[in-house]
Amino acid sequence: MNTPIARWKPEYETGNTLVDQQHQSIFSIINALHSAVEAGQGATMLEQTIQSVRDYTTVHFDTEEQYMRDQGYGGYEAHKRRHDALRAKFAAFETQSYPDIQQHTIMVSHFLTTWLIHHIQTDDQAMIAACRQAAQPIMADAGPSTVPLAIAEIAQWRPEYETGYTLIDDQHRSLFHAINALHGAILVGRGEELLERTLKILESYTTIHFETEEHFMAELQYPDYDDHAAKHRALRHRVEAFIAEEATAPDRRLALRVSRFLTEWLIHHIKAEDQRMIDFLRQARQRQQQVTAEAERAKGQGRRV
């Protein structure tokens, strides 16, 4: 398995559960982006994944900025300028032309990882500590003392969910972290505020993930492709229905239903559908490698004759 480019460490924790979960979600999307390069994904998929990193980072910055305003944080303007600088950097990434999309993707993932780690340890940790010391009512502060991480993690990743395909596993982890961040927002009273944008990001990112799986299935002629792809379409329709419902009647109960439904669906899908698919793909890939190796050996013998 490839080493994650953005490895989460305890020293990155700010003490605010919602902020930390969103940071972990960004880390996991960066890892999935890097794995997509290693897997040789096409330009369209890489561009979509870069966009998902940008969109989720924007949601995260908006969350932090609202928190700082709520707490009357004195360093708000300076902190926001750093956010704005990264937003501008993303805009520059999108307007520039890159002949090699894979090299562009590697550059984006390395840059964002370095920037994010520095920002967390120099700006975010100081901001959270200052807001706590201000002794104001902390509605949006979901630190471990008020919302234990084990409670906030509605979608807990476990070793048995691993498929053995690094890219697919990284994408699954990204979805788990995004669901946890939404649930953490619900627990601190901000679920309604973040639901619409989080749903749209999940809609986009599940599409990227499903297209990845469907590419592998088509490439290796998975016999249950049609049934598996139909389940993907069913989830897309359900997420679209949630988005429509949120637009007409947003409330806290809807955010809870969304987080619970997505968690249950994803865990069931990984343990049932994805594991069966991966077992087939792994065997098919091994057969391909054996055929290639035998062809190379035959070619070598032919040259020696």
Secondary structure by P-SEA (a helix, b strand, c coil): ccccccccccccccccaaaaaaaaaaaaaaaaaaaaaaacccaaaaaaaaaaaaaaaaaaaaaaaaaaaaacccaaaaaaaaaaaaaaaaaaaaacccccaaaaaaaaaaaaaaaaaaaaaccaaaaaaaaaaccccccccccccccccccccccccccccccccaaaaaaaaaaaaaaaaaaaaaaacccccaaaaaaaaaaaaaaaaaaaaaaaaaaacccaaaaaaaaaaaaaaaaaaaaaaaaccccaaaaaaaaaaaaaaaaaaaaccaaaaaaaaaaaaaaaaaaaaaaaaaaaaaaac
